[in-house]
Amino acid sequence: MRPMGATYLDGILATHRERVARDERAWTERLAALTPREPRFASALVAGPHVAVIAEVKRRSPSKGELAPTLDAVAVARDYERGGARAISVLTDRDFFGGSLDDLAAVRAAVGVPLLRKDFLLSPNDLIDARVAGADAVLLIVAALSDEELAGLVTLAGRIGLDALVEVHTLDEIHRALAAGARCVGINQRDLRSFAVDTDHAGELRRHLPDDVLTVAESGLRDAADVRRAAHLGFDAVLVGEAFVVAHDRRGAVASFAAVERGGEPC
């Protein structure tokens, strides 16, 4: 199955596939050097009566441009943790988001909550790099991967003690994610073609996920009312970047999102 075409993903994925093609490291040898451990990202998201907040460290995005180009990843991550974030997502793509694996490693040394490596991950070495840098989970984008690649990376993630947050945008991608063994699924509310946010579409997709799959609403969550809507739709967690990065009081912004209880009625 071909990755989704005619989107901003095309150029990004071409860059990352070129990167993977140049990577000559033997991932099987690197795998053998890792010590066993248990994943802890997903379990952190299901604890407690409130919607879990995954707060994101990022400097820019292809859709919005520069958000916080001088952002101090460690300082921001500490604010997120103090605000009640259940986990922290760190953008490690350099060319398009201004991040790096160094950001991930620095944040790992500074906070205790689980970390998600968010990037366009395409190879076993990408996952091993994430584990070595201190990640507890990795983002796998269904639109970027073939069925064989997706299943292989989901399996490898579990093997090396990482949870896989598998991102989908369509019903077909939900079927592909579940077939690959995904147990934690993120629904991106932003359309990859128009960049428009469609919460109704995300809610419809959520209905097609089994109750035993951990669900995360991604993109376009601007305030606590949006989080309440996501909770009402049945999402277990929300992944929020821009709203926190540009907030004057990042700690307070996270706390307001983290106070939303699961389920209930939206405002």
C-alpha positions in Angstrom: 0.0 0.0 0.0 1.4 3.4 -1.0 1.8 6.2 1.6 -0.8 9.0 1.4 0.0 11.3 -1.5 -0.6 14.9 -2.4 0.1 16.2 1.1 2.9 18.0 2.8 4.1 14.6 3.9 5.5 13.9 0.4 8.5 16.1 0.8 9.1 15.2 4.4 9.0 11.5 3.8 11.3 11.8 0.8 13.8 13.5 3.0 13.5 10.9 5.7 13.7 7.9 3.3 16.9 9.4 1.9 18.2 9.6 5.4 17.3 6.0 6.1 18.9 4.9 2.8 22.2 6.5 4.0 22.1 4.8 7.4 24.5 1.9 7.3 24.3 0.9 10.9 23.5 -2.7 11.6 20.3 -2.5 13.6 20.4 -6.2 14.6 23.7 -5.7 16.3 22.4 -2.6 18.1 19.3 -4.5 19.1 21.4 -7.2 20.8 23.1 -4.5 22.9 19.9 -3.2 24.5 18.9 -4.4 28.0 15.3 -5.6 28.5 12.7 -3.2 30.0 9.0 -2.8 30.3 7.1 0.0 28.4 5.5 2.6 30.7 4.0 5.3 28.3 0.6 3.7 27.8 0.1 2.7 31.4 0.8 6.3 32.5 -2.0 7.5 30.2 -4.7 5.3 31.7 -4.1 6.1 35.3 -6.5 8.3 37.2 -10.0 9.9 36.5 -8.8 12.7 34.2 -8.0 12.8 30.5 -4.3 12.3 30.2 -2.3 15.2 28.7 0.7 14.6 26.4 2.3 18.0 26.2 4.6 18.6 23.2 7.9 20.3 22.8 8.2 21.8 19.4 9.7 25.0 17.8 7.9 25.1 14.5 5.6 23.1 12.1 5.1 22.9 8.4 1.5 24.2 8.7 2.1 27.1 11.2 5.8 28.0 10.6 7.8 29.3 13.6 6.1 28.9 16.9 9.0 29.3 19.4 12.3 29.2 17.6 14.4 29.9 20.7 12.5 27.4 22.9 14.5 25.8 25.7 13.3 22.2 25.5 14.3 21.4 29.1 12.7 24.4 30.6 9.5 23.9 28.7 9.4 20.2 29.6 9.8 21.0 33.3 6.9 23.4 33.1 4.8 20.7 31.4 5.6 18.2 34.1 4.8 20.7 36.9 1.5 21.5 35.2 0.4 17.8 35.3 1.3 16.4 31.9 1.1 12.7 32.1 3.7 12.4 29.3 5.8 14.7 27.1 6.2 14.5 23.4 9.5 15.7 21.9 9.7 16.6 18.2 13.1 15.3 17.0 12.8 16.2 13.3 15.4 18.8 12.6 14.6 20.0 9.0 10.8 20.6 9.4 10.2 21.0 13.1 13.5 22.3 14.5 14.0 19.5 16.9 16.7 16.8 17.5 17.5 13.7 19.4 19.7 15.9 21.6 16.4 17.6 22.8 15.0 14.2 23.6 18.1 13.2 25.6 18.2 16.5 27.5 14.5 16.3 28.4 14.9 12.7 29.6 17.6 13.8 32.0 15.4 16.6 33.3 11.9 15.0 33.9 10.5 11.8 35.2 7.3 11.4 33.1 7.4 9.1 30.1 8.6 10.6 26.8 7.3 10.1 23.3 9.7 10.5 20.3 7.6 12.3 17.7 9.1 12.2 14.2 8.8 10.5 10.9 10.1 7.1 11.9 10.7 4.6 9.2 13.3 2.1 10.2 14.5 -0.1 13.1 17.4 2.2 13.7 14.9 5.0 14.2 13.3 3.1 17.0 16.6 2.0 18.6 17.8 5.7 18.4 14.6 6.6 20.3 15.2 4.0 23.0 18.9 5.0 23.4 18.0 8.7 23.7 15.5 7.9 26.5 12.1 7.6 24.8 9.4 5.5 26.3 7.3 5.5 23.2 7.5 6.3 19.5 5.0 7.8 17.0 4.3 5.6 13.9 2.3 7.3 11.2 0.2 4.8 9.2 0.2 7.2 6.2 4.0 7.0 6.0 4.4 3.3 6.2 3.6 0.2 4.2 1.6 -2.6 6.0 4.8 -4.6 6.3 6.8 -1.7 7.7 4.1 -0.8 10.1 3.7 -4.3 11.5 7.5 -4.8 11.8 8.0 -1.5 13.7 5.0 -2.1 16.0 6.5 -5.5 16.9 10.0 -4.1 17.3 8.8 -1.3 19.5 7.3 -3.8 22.0 10.5 -6.0 21.8 12.7 -3.1 22.9 10.4 -1.7 25.7 8.7 1.1 23.7 5.0 1.7 23.4 3.9 2.6 19.8 1.4 5.5 19.4 0.1 4.7 15.9 -1.4 7.7 14.2 -4.3 7.4 11.8 -6.4 9.9 9.7 -9.0 7.6 8.0 -11.1 4.5 8.6 -8.8 2.5 6.2 -5.8 3.5 8.3 -7.6 2.4 11.5 -8.1 -1.1 9.9 -4.4 -1.1 8.9 -3.3 0.0 12.4 -5.3 -2.7 14.2 -4.2 -5.4 11.7 -0.6 -4.4 12.5 -1.2 -5.0 16.3 -1.6 -1.3 17.4 -2.9 -1.0 21.0 -2.5 2.7 21.3 -4.0 4.8 18.4 -3.8 8.5 17.9 -6.4 10.1 15.7 -5.1 13.3 14.0 -7.9 15.8 13.8 -6.0 17.9 11.2 -6.6 17.0 7.6 -3.2 16.4 5.9 -4.3 18.1 2.7 -6.1 21.2 3.8 -4.7 21.5 7.4 -8.3 22.0 8.6 -9.3 20.6 12.0 -12.4 18.4 11.9 -13.4 17.1 15.3 -16.6 15.6 14.0 -14.6 13.3 11.6 -12.2 12.4 14.5 -15.2 11.5 16.7 -16.7 9.3 14.0 -13.3 7.5 13.6 -13.1 7.0 17.4 -16.4 5.0 17.2 -14.5 2.4 15.1 -11.9 1.6 17.7 -12.4 -1.2 20.2 -12.8 -0.2 23.9 -9.6 -2.0 24.8 -7.5 0.2 22.6 -6.0 3.4 24.2 -7.1 6.4 22.2 -5.4 9.8 21.8 -6.9 12.9 20.1 -4.1 14.8 18.3 -4.0 18.3 16.8 -6.3 21.3 17.0 -7.0 21.3 20.8 -6.9 24.9 21.8 -8.4 25.0 25.2 -10.1 23.0 28.0 -13.4 23.0 26.1 -11.8 21.1 23.3 -10.4 18.6 25.8 -13.9 18.2 27.3 -15.2 17.5 23.8 -12.5 14.9 23.2 -13.4 13.3 26.6 -17.0 13.2 25.6 -16.1 11.5 22.4 -14.3 8.8 24.4 -10.7 9.7 24.0 -8.4 8.6 26.8 -5.7 11.2 26.2 -4.9 14.4 24.2 -1.7 15.4 22.5 -1.2 19.1 22.5 1.6 21.2 21.1 0.9 24.6 19.7 -1.5 25.7 22.4 1.1 25.1 25.1 4.2 26.3 23.2 2.7 29.7 22.5 1.0 30.1 25.9 2.2 32.9 28.2 1.8 30.5 31.2 2.7 27.1 29.9 2.4 25.4 33.3 -1.1 26.9 33.9 -2.2 26.0 30.4 -1.3 22.3 30.9 -3.0 22.3 34.3 -6.3 23.6 32.8 -6.2 20.8 30.2 -5.2 18.1 32.8 -8.1 19.0 35.1 -10.7 17.7 32.6 -12.4 14.4 33.7 -12.9 11.5 31.4 -16.3 11.1 29.7 -19.1 13.6 30.6 -20.6 16.3 28.5 -18.7 18.9 26.6 -19.3 22.6 27.3 
